[in-house]
Amino acid sequence: HDLHPDYLTTGFAEEISQAEGIETVALQHHYAHIHSVLAENKHQGPALGLALDGTGLGEDHTIWGGECLLVDNEKLEHKRLARFSHLRLPGGE
């Protein structure tokens, strides 16, 4: 499920987890986008990906929006290599 604790899907995943005893994993959704592209293209191993789809809660608890990510779908490792500068969002998080 998404890393953001206030997303509806996060609450749903946690609810199912508790009811069914299923382990869940919180993942920053930009990493999830890159993992899904790698899976769709049957790519194995490390890859660089650009996630430019908007904003989301980051692992550092800041709002992310525009990352260059290193994702390894065999080792299940990922790392943010670069990002756009932080800026204030009017009325946003």
Stockholm file with secondary structure:
# STOCKHOLM 1.0

chainA/1-93         HDLHPDYLTTGFAEEISQAEGIETVALQHHYAHIHSVLAENKHQGPALGLALDGTGLGEDHTIWGGECLLVDNEKLEHKRLARFSHLRLPGGE
#=GR chainA/1-93 SS CBSCTTSHHHHHHHHHHHHHTCCCCCBCHHHHHHHHHHHHTTCCSEEEEEECSCCEECTTSSEECSEEEEEETTTTEEEEEEECCCCCCTTCC
#=GC SS_cons        CBSCTTSHHHHHHHHHHHHHTCCCCCBCHHHHHHHHHHHHTTCCSEEEEEECSCCEECTTSSEECSEEEEEETTTTEEEEEEECCCCCCTTCC
//
